[in-house]
Amino acid sequence: MKREMWDLLDENRQLLGRTHFRGDELEPHTFHTVIEVFTFDSDGRLLLSKRHPDKTYPLLWEGTGGSILAGETSRQGAVRELKEELGLCVLPEQLRFVTTIKRGTYFLDLYCYVCENPIDLGQLTLQADEVIDVRLQEWEAVLGSEDLVPSVRERMIQYGHLIRT
């Protein structure tokens, strides 16, 4: 399997002109970019993905996310992740940028996508080694559920007012 390659950034998010392979230890004081997309159906329900049992936070629910690849923009990476993990085809301009959070060794860009039509869960194509199930749920019910990735819940609480606008 081909390993992901990321662009390395400095603490000010400037490209360093070097790349990094996923799984290798990051150089000190270097960062990469990760995206997370909160997808809503036309009725305002949040689309959640259940994590594969071999991943960290196994069998917990989350939005769509992942690291952007070398040469990609954040928005391009978000479009790719939606396609890879769920089979959702969106245009970059359909994603609304929410905010950037600097965490540990990465910058996390949050996006929101609102489908114009209802989402038919049976029509989604799940990436077998990433996602094992999907569900649509009301925002408040998601926050009250015990099976959400803890950091996702934290972001929903802290940035919910920006995500849901």
C-alpha positions in Angstrom: 0.0 0.0 0.0 1.3 3.5 -0.9 1.9 5.6 2.1 0.5 9.1 2.3 2.9 12.0 1.8 2.2 15.4 3.5 3.6 18.9 3.0 5.5 20.0 6.1 4.6 23.4 7.6 6.1 25.7 10.2 4.3 27.0 13.3 2.9 29.9 11.2 1.6 27.4 8.6 4.1 28.4 5.9 5.3 25.6 3.6 8.8 24.4 4.5 9.5 22.9 1.0 9.8 19.4 2.5 7.4 16.4 2.7 6.7 13.8 5.3 5.4 10.2 5.1 2.5 9.2 7.3 3.7 6.9 10.1 7.2 8.4 10.3 8.0 10.6 13.3 7.5 14.3 12.5 10.5 16.6 12.8 10.3 18.9 15.8 8.4 22.1 15.3 6.8 20.9 12.0 3.1 20.5 11.2 0.8 19.2 8.5 -2.9 20.0 7.6 -5.9 17.9 8.6 -9.5 18.5 7.5 -12.8 17.7 9.0 -16.1 18.1 7.2 -19.5 18.2 9.0 -22.1 17.2 6.4 -25.7 17.9 6.8 -28.7 16.6 4.8 -31.4 18.9 3.4 -33.4 18.3 6.7 -30.5 19.6 8.8 -29.4 16.2 10.2 -25.7 15.5 10.6 -24.1 12.6 8.7 -21.9 10.6 10.9 -19.4 7.8 10.1 -18.5 4.9 12.3 -14.8 4.3 12.6 -13.3 1.0 11.6 -12.4 -1.3 14.5 -8.6 -1.2 13.7 -8.4 2.6 13.9 -7.9 4.7 17.0 -11.2 5.4 18.7 -12.6 2.1 17.2 -16.3 1.9 16.5 -17.0 5.5 17.6 -18.8 8.0 15.3 -17.3 11.1 13.7 -17.6 13.5 10.7 -15.5 13.0 7.6 -11.8 13.8 7.9 -8.2 13.1 7.3 -4.8 14.6 6.4 -4.4 16.5 3.1 -1.8 15.1 0.7 1.3 16.8 -0.5 0.4 19.3 -3.2 -3.3 19.5 -2.2 -5.0 22.6 -0.8 -7.1 22.1 2.3 -10.3 22.4 0.3 -9.1 19.9 -2.3 -8.3 17.4 0.5 -11.8 17.9 2.0 -13.4 17.1 -1.4 -11.1 14.0 -1.8 -11.9 12.7 1.7 -15.6 13.0 1.2 -15.3 11.0 -2.1 -12.9 8.4 -0.6 -14.7 7.7 2.7 -18.3 8.1 1.6 -18.5 8.3 -2.2 -19.9 11.9 -1.9 -19.0 14.0 -4.9 -18.9 17.7 -4.0 -17.4 20.8 -5.6 -14.8 22.7 -3.6 -17.0 25.8 -3.6 -19.9 23.8 -2.0 -17.8 23.5 1.2 -18.1 26.4 3.7 -14.9 27.0 5.6 -15.6 27.3 9.4 -12.3 27.8 11.2 -8.8 26.5 11.7 -7.6 25.0 15.0 -3.9 24.4 15.8 -3.6 21.1 17.6 -0.4 19.2 18.5 1.4 18.6 15.2 -1.3 19.8 12.8 -3.6 22.5 11.7 -7.2 21.3 11.6 -9.4 23.0 9.0 -13.1 22.6 9.7 -15.7 22.7 6.8 -19.4 22.4 6.6 -21.3 20.9 3.6 -25.1 21.0 3.3 -26.6 18.7 0.7 -29.4 20.2 -1.3 -31.1 16.9 -1.5 -31.9 14.1 1.1 -29.0 11.8 1.7 -29.7 8.1 0.8 -27.4 6.2 3.2 -27.8 3.1 1.0 -26.3 5.0 -2.0 -23.1 5.9 -0.1 -19.9 4.0 -0.9 -18.0 3.4 2.3 -14.2 3.1 2.4 -13.8 -0.4 3.9 -10.7 0.2 5.9 -12.0 3.6 7.3 -15.8 3.6 7.7 -18.0 0.6 8.7 -21.4 2.4 9.0 -23.1 5.7 8.6 -26.1 7.4 10.2 -28.0 10.7 10.0 -28.9 12.3 13.4 -30.1 15.6 14.8 -27.4 17.8 16.2 -28.6 17.7 19.8 -28.9 13.9 19.7 -25.4 13.6 18.4 -24.1 15.8 21.3 -26.0 13.6 23.8 -24.7 10.3 22.4 -22.0 8.3 24.2 -20.5 6.8 21.1 -18.9 10.0 19.6 -15.1 10.5 19.3 -14.3 12.7 22.3 -12.4 15.4 20.3 -15.3 15.6 17.7 -17.7 16.3 20.6 -15.4 19.0 21.9 -15.3 20.7 18.5 -19.0 20.4 18.1 -19.5 22.1 21.5 -16.9 24.8 21.0 -17.6 25.6 17.3 -21.2 24.5 16.9 -22.4 28.1 16.6 -20.1 28.5 13.6 -20.7 25.1 12.1 -24.5 25.3 12.1 -24.8 28.9 10.7 
